[in-house]
Amino acid sequence: MKIVIFNDELRSEMQMYLMLSNLHDVIVARDMQDLLQVLDQTEADLTFLDLTIRKQSEDDPWDSLSVAHQIRHRYPKLRLIGIYDHGDSTMPRRAQDYGITHFITRPIKNRELLQVIES
């Protein structure tokens, strides 16, 4: 399985990479634009997307939900899994409108990470 990760929190990104790289082909995207480029160049099966990324300014086109919308539009069969902070109870409802149906929360638990991949 080929997995692409974009997680803005370095500690959990490293944890995910170390946990998954022994079992799967894993690519870590540097930012939102890199994520879209990697997906254009790779036949990924699954993508983890950090849902906590907000626009930095009015001119900034990138936030998590707009990228999720682009991913869903370009790759309708790609499994898209959202990563969000445990305390943000509104994020899953908002993200479901953009085609994200599976989620993991930070702090990430290895068992939860493996369960969401296998589901």
Secondary structure, 3 states (H helix, E strand, C coil): CEEEEECCCHHHHHHHHHHHHCCCEEEECCCHHHHHHHHHHCCCCEEEEECCCCCCCCCCCCCHHHHHHHHHHHCCCCEEEEEEECCCCCHHHHHHCCCCCEEEEECCCHHHHHHHHHC
